[in-house]
């Protein structure tokens, strides 16, 4: 299940560091990517048996 963690981290990095995503017009997309990353982190925790 390291794939979930790796993907979540990659999404977080992209939403923080991407010049393209820095555009104010893409704020909704950045927010959605953050939400997806958070969900992947929760899935990783569930798969690992953590609360």
Helices and strands as residue ranges (DSSP letters): H 2-17, G 20-22, G 24-26, H 27-48
